[in-house]
Amino acid sequence: MIASDNHYDVIVIGSGMGALSCASILSQQYHKKVLVLERHFKLGGFTHIFKRKGKYVWDVGLHYVGGMGAGEMSRAVFDYVTGGGVTWQEMPDVYDVFVYPDLTFKARKGGREMKADLIAQFPGEAAGIERYFSDVMKVARWFGRHYMAQSLPGVLTPLGAALRYPGRRLALTTTGEYLDRHLSDPRLKAILVSQLGDYGLPPSQSAFTIHAMIASHYFKGGYYPVGGSKTIADSVVPLVEQHGGQLLVNHEVQEVLIQNGRAVGVKVREIKGEEYIEKEYFADAVVSNAGAYLTYTRLLPADYPLSFRREVETYTPGVSTVTAYLGFKDDPRTLGLQGENYWLFSSYDHDRMFRERNRLWEGNAVAAYLSFPSLKNPLARAATAEIIGFLDYDFFRQWAGEPWQKRSADYEAVKERICEALIDFCEARLPGLRSMIDYRELSTPLSTEHFTAHREGNVYGLPAIPQRYRHSWLGTRTPVKNLYLTGADAGVHGIVGALMSGVFTAGTLMGAPHHIMKIFAAARRFRTDRS
């Protein structure tokens, strides 16, 4: 292979939402020749799907998305990144249902509506509820300034500090501290953090800024991509290829190549059945969507000087999950379900439930998230559901060395016990669910680790504790010239968080901050031209 065939303008490691967003923008707006390298045999990261029995289809990571209304900036960016190739189905007016032992709260579209419903149920807490909704929006705006500040070059560090300062103390308190300070009813406090599964930490640990970002994200309801999340990668591929780029699966990046302090390419292992082929690709810039931990501890040469390497290496891993994928022989609408999500809890004490999450290993679930992708997707041919629970990686470590889909019988027995526990937990709260099941399958943190290489199969990158938002080494820029980060660790959790990370990474690579503004302007023009 000649050198010109092996050289690209930009190499992107991974093909998750942040990678796809960044690659699409660089290709479309800046006419860059981009190479996307994915270790999985499917593109999309947590936005890919899988199928069983020829009809049951599930998304592995996208369960619902906020901010996809016609007038939303995030919708304009999504349309621009995908070339308008994704159609969004709006979820029911009641999009989330929070189920507690003696109380059920239905979160309906509209921040005002949700606030009114909470005040009606907890009239004695009206002042605290009003303040909560106001503070959530303040902190969400703070994160926008924080994000912009992270993208500024070193010479503008004082400006970045000035952008972050107003509201910083509120944003970087814990969610639990905030709720305890302004509210008293434990049921109300529990309801307000019911979506904590979207960021993976209990109130005592999570930064109020991540809670505010997730909570405000869904104030205007939820959406789902028609045809499933695979339509995202399917729409981005031709946009990248039109400008000479490529998206390659079964290509696992082993190392970022450094010359004279600059990232100049990557060393790759192409997977061909049981064989591996070593390759090298070169580029003017490299973007990693592999997360801060993998990028700084595995992909950079071990002798590359990083002042914060030890800090990254000892960072507490994020949470890991198990997911029961269910195929139904009957329509869940016969149970009165319309496509809303269910957050199911055994207690109002989220910190205690988080501490007790590993009871699931013994067959006793304490909380679960239940979603019905087929009811959200008008093109679905068969009825499906997903039940997600938290469970630590350590329980599965003994099978980590065994091959995917060929692990031992005792591993399969453990999976059966966990799956049964999740189904029992949901059946007790939604009777009739179990009798509809035709097919079931459980994934564990080992599957996540196998396909993503994420440390201990964690699903959210570095934990969203307050300290995370104080690190100068987290953001789109890295200490290595021409090496950038994108994805959750460069920004915020979730599909839209990763989408926006692609905007900021592309803009930073091209010369932030004015290029970031140019990308948003291009998205607005795309929306206007299509309307």
C-alpha positions as CSV (number, residue, x, y, z in Angstrom):
1,M,0.0,0.0,0.0
2,I,1.5,3.4,-1.0
3,A,1.7,6.2,1.5
4,S,-1.0,8.3,0.0
5,D,-3.5,5.5,0.4
6,N,-2.6,5.2,4.0
7,H,-2.9,8.9,4.9
8,Y,-6.0,10.8,6.0
9,D,-6.7,14.3,7.2
10,V,-8.2,13.0,10.4
11,I,-8.4,9.6,12.0
12,V,-11.3,9.0,14.5
13,I,-11.0,6.1,17.0
14,G,-14.3,4.5,17.6
15,S,-17.7,5.0,15.9
16,G,-20.0,6.0,18.7
17,M,-22.2,9.1,18.6
18,G,-19.4,11.5,19.4
19,A,-17.2,10.0,16.7
20,L,-19.9,10.0,14.0
21,S,-20.8,13.6,14.8
22,C,-17.2,14.8,14.6
23,A,-16.5,12.8,11.4
24,S,-19.6,14.0,9.7
25,I,-18.9,17.7,10.5
26,L,-15.3,17.5,9.5
27,S,-16.3,15.8,6.2
28,Q,-19.3,18.1,5.3
29,Q,-18.2,21.5,6.5
30,Y,-14.4,21.2,6.1
31,H,-14.1,18.7,3.3
32,K,-11.8,16.5,5.4
33,K,-10.9,13.0,4.4
34,V,-11.7,11.1,7.6
35,L,-11.0,7.6,8.6
36,V,-13.2,6.1,11.3
37,L,-11.9,2.9,13.0
38,E,-14.2,0.7,15.0
39,R,-13.2,-2.5,16.9
40,H,-16.7,-4.0,16.8
41,F,-18.1,-5.7,13.7
42,K,-20.9,-3.0,13.6
43,L,-20.7,0.7,13.4
44,G,-22.4,3.0,15.9
45,G,-21.0,2.3,19.3
46,F,-23.9,2.4,21.7
47,T,-26.1,3.4,18.8
48,H,-26.1,0.1,17.0
49,I,-28.8,-2.6,17.1
50,F,-29.0,-6.4,17.1
51,K,-31.7,-8.9,16.1
52,R,-32.8,-12.3,17.2
53,K,-35.1,-14.9,15.6
54,G,-35.3,-12.8,12.5
55,K,-37.7,-10.3,14.0
56,Y,-36.9,-9.1,17.5
57,V,-34.8,-6.0,17.4
58,W,-33.2,-4.0,20.3
59,D,-31.0,-1.0,20.6
60,V,-28.0,-1.5,22.9
61,G,-27.7,2.0,24.2
62,L,-30.2,4.4,22.8
63,H,-33.5,4.2,24.7
64,Y,-34.9,7.6,24.3
65,V,-33.6,11.1,23.4
66,G,-34.7,14.6,24.5
67,G,-34.3,17.8,22.6
68,M,-35.5,16.5,19.2
69,G,-38.4,19.0,18.9
70,A,-38.6,20.9,15.6
71,G,-37.3,24.1,17.0
72,E,-34.5,22.7,19.2
73,M,-30.8,23.5,18.5
74,S,-29.9,19.9,19.3
75,R,-32.4,18.7,16.6
76,A,-30.8,21.1,14.1
77,V,-27.4,19.7,14.8
78,F,-28.6,16.1,14.6
79,D,-30.2,16.8,11.3
80,Y,-27.0,18.4,10.0
81,V,-24.8,15.6,11.2
82,T,-27.0,12.9,9.7
83,G,-28.0,14.9,6.5
84,G,-31.6,14.7,7.7
85,G,-31.5,11.0,7.4
86,V,-33.0,10.3,10.8
87,T,-36.8,10.7,11.5
88,W,-37.8,11.1,15.1
89,Q,-40.9,9.6,16.6
90,E,-42.3,11.5,19.6
91,M,-43.0,9.5,22.7
92,P,-46.4,9.7,24.5
93,D,-47.1,12.8,26.6
94,V,-46.3,10.8,29.6
95,Y,-42.8,9.6,28.7
96,D,-41.4,8.4,32.1
97,V,-43.2,6.7,34.9
98,F,-41.5,6.6,38.3
99,V,-42.9,3.7,40.4
100,Y,-42.2,3.6,44.2
101,P,-43.6,1.3,46.9
102,D,-46.7,3.4,47.5
103,L,-46.5,6.2,45.0
104,T,-46.4,6.4,41.2
105,F,-45.5,9.7,39.5
106,K,-46.0,10.2,35.7
107,A,-43.5,12.6,34.1
108,R,-45.3,14.4,31.3
109,K,-44.0,16.5,28.5
110,G,-43.3,20.1,29.5
111,G,-41.2,21.5,32.4
112,R,-44.1,23.6,33.5
113,E,-46.4,20.7,33.5
114,M,-44.1,18.5,35.5
115,K,-43.5,21.3,38.0
116,A,-47.3,21.9,38.4
117,D,-47.9,18.1,38.9
118,L,-45.2,18.1,41.6
119,I,-46.6,21.1,43.4
120,A,-50.1,19.6,43.3
121,Q,-48.8,16.4,44.9
122,F,-46.5,18.2,47.4
123,P,-48.1,21.6,48.1
124,G,-46.0,22.1,51.2
125,E,-42.9,22.1,49.1
126,A,-44.0,24.6,46.5
127,A,-41.3,27.1,47.1
128,G,-38.5,24.5,47.0
129,I,-39.9,23.0,43.8
130,E,-40.0,26.4,42.2
131,R,-36.4,27.0,43.2
132,Y,-35.4,23.5,42.0
133,F,-36.7,24.1,38.5
134,S,-35.0,27.5,38.3
135,D,-31.7,26.2,39.6
136,V,-31.7,23.2,37.2
137,M,-31.9,25.7,34.3
138,K,-29.2,27.9,35.7
139,V,-26.9,25.0,36.2
140,A,-27.6,23.6,32.7
141,R,-26.6,27.1,31.3
142,W,-23.4,26.9,33.5
143,F,-22.5,23.7,31.9
144,G,-22.7,25.3,28.5
145,R,-20.2,27.9,29.6
146,H,-18.0,25.3,31.2
147,Y,-18.0,23.3,28.0
148,M,-17.0,26.3,25.9
149,A,-14.2,27.1,28.4
150,Q,-12.8,23.6,28.1
151,S,-12.4,24.1,24.3
152,L,-10.4,27.4,24.6
153,P,-6.7,27.4,23.8
154,G,-4.3,27.8,26.7
155,V,-3.7,31.5,26.0
156,L,-7.4,32.1,26.8
157,T,-7.3,30.2,30.1
158,P,-8.2,33.4,32.1
159,L,-11.3,33.8,30.0
160,G,-12.2,30.2,30.6
161,A,-12.0,30.7,34.3
162,A,-14.2,33.8,34.1
163,L,-16.8,31.8,32.1
164,R,-16.9,29.0,34.7
165,Y,-17.0,31.1,37.8
166,P,-20.6,32.3,38.0
167,G,-22.7,29.4,39.3
168,R,-19.8,27.1,39.8
169,R,-20.4,26.4,43.5
170,L,-24.0,25.4,42.8
171,A,-23.1,23.3,39.8
172,L,-20.4,21.3,41.6
173,T,-22.3,20.5,44.8
174,T,-23.7,17.0,44.9
175,T,-27.3,16.4,43.9
176,G,-28.0,15.0,47.4
177,E,-26.6,18.1,49.1
178,Y,-28.7,20.4,46.9
179,L,-31.9,18.4,47.6
180,D,-31.4,18.2,51.3
181,R,-30.7,21.9,51.5
182,H,-33.9,23.0,49.7
183,L,-36.5,20.1,50.2
184,S,-37.7,18.0,53.1
185,D,-40.0,15.3,51.8
186,P,-38.0,12.1,51.0
187,R,-40.6,11.0,48.5
188,L,-40.3,14.3,46.5
189,K,-36.5,14.1,46.6
190,A,-36.6,10.5,45.3
191,I,-38.9,11.4,42.5
192,L,-36.7,14.3,41.3
193,V,-33.7,11.9,40.9
194,S,-35.6,9.0,39.4
195,Q,-33.7,9.3,36.1
196,L,-30.3,8.8,37.9
197,G,-29.9,5.7,35.8
198,D,-29.2,8.0,32.9
199,Y,-25.9,9.1,34.6
200,G,-25.3,6.2,36.8
201,L,-24.7,7.7,40.3
202,P,-26.8,8.1,43.4
203,P,-27.6,11.6,44.9
204,S,-24.7,11.5,47.4
205,Q,-22.1,11.1,44.6
206,S,-23.4,12.8,41.5
207,A,-22.6,16.4,40.7
208,F,-25.7,18.6,40.5
209,T,-24.6,19.7,37.1
210,I,-25.0,16.3,35.5
211,H,-28.4,15.9,37.2
212,A,-29.4,19.3,35.9
213,M,-28.3,18.5,32.4
214,I,-30.2,15.2,32.3
215,A,-33.4,16.5,34.0
216,S,-33.7,19.6,31.8
217,H,-32.9,17.5,28.7
218,Y,-36.3,15.7,29.1
219,F,-38.4,18.6,30.1
220,K,-39.8,18.7,26.6
221,G,-40.4,15.0,26.3
222,G,-38.7,12.1,24.7
223,Y,-38.1,10.9,21.1
224,Y,-37.0,7.7,19.4
225,P,-35.4,7.3,15.9
226,V,-37.8,5.6,13.5
227,G,-36.2,2.4,12.4
228,G,-34.0,2.3,15.5
229,S,-30.6,3.8,16.3
230,K,-28.8,2.1,13.4
231,T,-30.3,4.8,11.1
232,I,-27.8,7.3,12.7
233,A,-24.6,5.5,11.4
234,D,-26.4,4.5,8.2
235,S,-27.0,8.2,7.5
236,V,-23.5,9.4,8.4
237,V,-21.6,6.8,6.4
238,P,-22.3,8.3,2.9
239,L,-21.6,11.8,4.1
240,V,-18.1,10.8,5.2
241,E,-17.5,8.6,2.1
242,Q,-18.5,11.5,-0.2
243,H,-15.4,13.3,0.8
244,G,-13.0,10.4,0.4
245,G,-13.3,9.1,4.0
246,Q,-13.8,5.5,5.2
247,L,-15.5,3.8,8.1
248,L,-13.9,0.4,8.9
249,V,-15.2,-2.2,11.3
250,N,-13.1,-5.0,12.9
251,H,-10.2,-2.4,13.2
252,E,-9.0,-2.1,16.8
253,V,-6.6,0.7,17.5
254,Q,-3.7,-0.4,19.6
255,E,-1.7,2.8,19.9
256,V,-1.6,6.4,18.9
257,L,1.6,7.1,17.1
258,I,3.6,10.0,18.4
259,Q,6.5,11.8,16.6
260,N,8.2,14.9,18.1
261,G,5.3,15.3,20.5
262,R,2.6,15.2,17.9
263,A,0.0,12.6,17.1
264,V,0.7,11.4,13.5
265,G,-1.4,8.3,13.2
266,V,-2.4,5.0,14.8
267,K,-1.3,1.4,15.0
268,V,-4.2,-0.9,14.3
269,R,-5.1,-4.6,14.6
270,E,-7.5,-5.7,11.9
271,I,-9.6,-8.7,13.1
272,K,-10.1,-11.4,10.4
273,G,-11.8,-14.4,12.0
274,E,-9.2,-15.9,14.3
275,E,-6.4,-14.0,12.7
276,Y,-5.0,-10.4,13.1
277,I,-3.3,-8.1,10.7
278,E,-1.2,-5.3,12.0
279,K,-1.5,-2.0,10.1
280,E,-0.6,1.7,10.5
281,Y,-2.6,4.7,9.3
282,F,-1.4,8.3,9.3
283,A,-3.2,11.6,9.6
284,D,-2.7,15.3,10.4
285,A,-4.9,14.9,13.5
286,V,-6.3,12.0,15.6
287,V,-9.6,12.1,17.5
288,S,-10.2,9.5,20.2
289,N,-13.8,8.5,21.1
290,A,-12.4,5.7,23.3
291,G,-12.7,7.7,26.5
292,A,-10.1,9.5,28.7
293,Y,-9.1,6.3,30.6
294,L,-8.3,4.2,27.5
295,T,-6.8,7.1,25.6
296,Y,-4.4,8.2,28.3
297,T,-3.5,4.8,29.9
298,R,-3.5,2.4,26.9
299,L,-3.4,4.2,23.6
300,L,-0.6,6.7,24.3
301,P,2.9,5.2,24.7
302,A,3.6,4.2,28.3
303,D,6.7,6.5,28.3
304,Y,4.8,9.6,27.0
305,P,5.0,12.2,29.8
306,L,1.6,12.9,31.3
307,S,1.5,14.8,34.6
308,F,-2.0,13.4,35.4
309,R,-1.4,9.8,34.3
310,R,-1.5,8.4,37.8
311,E,-4.7,10.4,38.5
312,V,-6.4,8.8,35.5
313,E,-5.2,5.3,36.3
314,T,-6.6,5.4,39.8
315,Y,-9.9,7.1,38.9
316,T,-12.8,5.0,40.2
317,P,-14.4,3.1,37.3
318,G,-17.9,4.1,36.3
319,V,-20.9,1.8,36.8
320,S,-21.6,-1.3,34.8
321,T,-25.0,-2.8,33.9
322,V,-26.8,-5.9,32.9
323,T,-29.6,-5.9,30.4
324,A,-32.4,-8.4,29.8
325,Y,-33.6,-8.3,26.2
326,L,-37.1,-9.6,25.9
327,G,-39.2,-10.6,22.8
328,F,-42.9,-10.8,23.3
329,K,-45.5,-13.0,21.6
330,D,-48.3,-10.5,22.4
331,D,-48.6,-6.7,22.1
332,P,-47.6,-4.9,25.4
333,R,-50.4,-2.4,24.7
334,T,-52.8,-5.1,26.0
335,L,-51.4,-4.2,29.4
336,G,-52.1,-0.5,28.9
337,L,-48.6,0.4,27.9
338,Q,-48.1,3.1,25.2
339,G,-44.3,3.3,24.9
340,E,-43.4,5.2,28.1
341,N,-40.4,4.1,30.2
342,Y,-40.7,2.7,33.7
343,W,-38.3,3.4,36.4
344,L,-39.0,0.9,39.2
345,F,-37.8,1.2,42.7
346,S,-38.1,-0.8,46.0
347,S,-37.4,2.2,48.2
348,Y,-37.3,6.0,48.3
349,D,-33.7,5.9,49.4
350,H,-31.6,5.9,46.2
351,D,-28.3,5.9,48.0
352,R,-29.3,2.7,49.8
353,M,-30.5,1.1,46.6
354,F,-27.3,2.0,44.9
355,R,-25.3,0.4,47.8
356,E,-27.5,-2.7,47.6
357,R,-27.5,-3.0,43.8
358,N,-25.4,-6.1,44.0
359,R,-28.2,-8.1,45.6
360,L,-29.1,-8.7,42.0
361,W,-26.3,-11.2,41.9
362,E,-28.2,-13.3,44.5
363,G,-31.4,-13.0,42.5
364,N,-32.9,-10.0,44.3
365,A,-33.4,-6.8,42.3
366,V,-33.8,-3.5,44.1
367,A,-34.4,-1.2,41.1
368,A,-34.8,-1.5,37.3
369,Y,-35.4,0.5,34.2
370,L,-37.9,-1.0,31.8
371,S,-38.2,0.2,28.2
372,F,-40.3,-0.9,25.2
373,P,-38.4,-0.1,22.0
374,S,-41.0,-1.6,19.7
375,L,-43.7,0.7,21.0
376,K,-41.5,3.7,20.2
377,N,-40.6,2.6,16.7
378,P,-43.5,2.5,14.2
379,L,-41.5,0.2,11.9
380,A,-41.0,-2.5,14.5
381,R,-42.2,-5.9,13.3
382,A,-42.3,-7.6,16.7
383,A,-42.8,-6.5,20.3
384,T,-39.7,-6.1,22.5
385,A,-38.6,-4.8,25.9
386,E,-35.4,-4.1,27.8
387,I,-34.8,-4.3,31.5
388,I,-31.6,-2.7,32.8
389,G,-30.1,-3.1,36.3
390,F,-26.8,-2.1,37.9
391,L,-24.4,-4.8,38.8
392,D,-20.6,-4.6,39.5
393,Y,-18.1,-6.0,37.1
394,D,-16.2,-7.9,39.8
395,F,-18.9,-10.6,39.9
396,F,-18.1,-11.5,36.2
397,R,-14.3,-11.1,36.3
398,Q,-13.8,-14.9,36.6
399,W,-15.2,-15.3,33.1
400,A,-13.4,-12.3,31.5
401,G,-10.8,-14.5,29.8
402,E,-13.4,-16.7,28.1
403,P,-14.5,-16.0,24.5
404,W,-17.7,-14.1,23.7
405,Q,-20.7,-16.4,23.2
406,K,-18.6,-19.4,24.2
407,R,-18.4,-18.9,28.0
408,S,-18.9,-21.8,30.4
409,A,-22.2,-23.3,31.7
410,D,-21.8,-21.7,35.1
411,Y,-21.7,-18.2,33.5
412,E,-24.9,-19.0,31.6
413,A,-26.5,-20.2,34.9
414,V,-25.7,-16.9,36.5
415,K,-27.1,-15.0,33.6
416,E,-30.4,-17.0,33.9
417,R,-30.6,-16.2,37.7
418,I,-30.1,-12.5,37.1
419,C,-32.6,-12.4,34.2
420,E,-35.2,-14.2,36.3
421,A,-34.7,-11.6,39.1
422,L,-35.2,-8.7,36.7
423,I,-38.3,-10.2,35.2
424,D,-39.7,-11.0,38.7
425,F,-39.1,-7.4,39.8
426,C,-40.9,-6.0,36.8
427,E,-43.8,-8.5,36.9
428,A,-44.5,-7.6,40.5
429,R,-45.1,-4.0,39.4
430,L,-46.6,-4.7,35.9
431,P,-48.5,-7.9,36.2
432,G,-48.9,-9.9,32.9
433,L,-45.4,-9.0,31.6
434,R,-43.9,-12.5,32.2
435,S,-46.7,-14.4,30.4
436,M,-46.0,-12.5,27.1
437,I,-42.3,-13.4,26.9
438,D,-41.3,-15.5,23.9
439,Y,-37.6,-14.9,23.9
440,R,-35.1,-13.6,26.4
441,E,-31.3,-12.9,26.6
442,L,-29.1,-11.2,29.1
443,S,-26.0,-9.2,28.4
444,T,-23.4,-8.5,31.1
445,P,-20.5,-6.0,31.6
446,L,-18.3,-8.6,29.8
447,S,-20.2,-7.9,26.6
448,T,-19.7,-4.2,27.0
449,E,-16.0,-4.7,27.7
450,H,-15.6,-7.0,24.7
451,F,-17.1,-4.7,22.2
452,T,-16.0,-1.3,23.5
453,A,-12.9,-2.0,25.6
454,H,-14.3,0.3,28.3
455,R,-12.7,-0.3,31.6
456,E,-14.7,-3.0,33.5
457,G,-17.5,-2.7,31.0
458,N,-18.6,0.7,32.3
459,V,-21.2,2.5,30.2
460,Y,-20.8,6.2,31.1
461,G,-17.0,6.9,31.0
462,L,-15.5,8.7,34.0
463,P,-18.1,9.0,36.8
464,A,-19.9,12.4,36.9
465,I,-18.8,13.3,40.4
466,P,-18.1,17.0,41.2
467,Q,-14.3,16.5,40.9
468,R,-14.7,15.4,37.3
469,Y,-15.7,19.0,36.3
470,R,-12.7,20.5,38.0
471,H,-10.1,18.6,36.0
472,S,-8.2,20.7,33.5
473,W,-7.2,17.5,31.6
474,L,-10.8,16.6,30.7
475,G,-12.2,18.2,27.5
476,T,-11.7,18.2,23.8
477,R,-8.1,19.2,24.0
478,T,-5.3,16.9,25.1
479,P,-1.6,17.7,26.1
480,V,-0.6,15.9,22.9
481,K,-0.5,18.2,19.8
482,N,-3.0,17.1,17.2
483,L,-4.7,14.6,19.5
484,Y,-8.3,15.4,20.6
485,L,-11.0,13.7,22.6
486,T,-14.7,13.4,21.8
487,G,-17.6,11.6,23.4
488,A,-18.9,11.5,26.9
489,D,-15.6,12.2,28.6
490,A,-15.1,15.3,26.5
491,G,-18.6,16.6,27.3
492,V,-21.6,15.1,29.0
493,H,-23.5,11.8,29.1
494,G,-26.1,10.7,26.7
495,I,-26.7,10.6,22.9
496,V,-27.1,14.4,22.6
497,G,-24.2,15.0,24.9
498,A,-22.0,12.9,22.6
499,L,-23.5,14.6,19.5
500,M,-22.5,18.0,20.9
501,S,-19.1,16.7,21.8
502,G,-18.6,16.1,18.1
503,V,-19.4,19.8,17.4
504,F,-16.9,21.0,20.0
505,T,-14.2,18.6,19.0
506,A,-14.5,19.5,15.3
507,G,-14.5,23.2,16.2
508,T,-11.5,22.8,18.5
509,L,-9.6,20.9,15.9
510,M,-10.3,23.6,13.3
511,G,-9.5,26.4,15.7
512,A,-12.0,27.1,18.5
513,P,-14.0,29.0,19.5
514,H,-15.3,30.7,16.3
515,H,-15.4,27.4,14.4
516,I,-17.8,26.0,17.0
517,M,-20.1,29.0,16.3
518,K,-19.7,28.3,12.6
519,I,-20.8,24.7,13.0
520,F,-23.9,25.8,14.9
521,A,-24.7,28.3,12.2
522,A,-24.3,25.6,9.5
523,A,-26.8,23.5,11.5
524,R,-29.3,26.4,11.6
525,R,-28.9,27.0,7.9
526,F,-29.5,23.3,7.2
527,R,-32.7,23.4,9.2
528,T,-33.9,26.5,7.5
529,D,-33.1,25.2,4.0
530,R,-35.1,22.0,4.7
531,S,-38.1,23.8,6.2
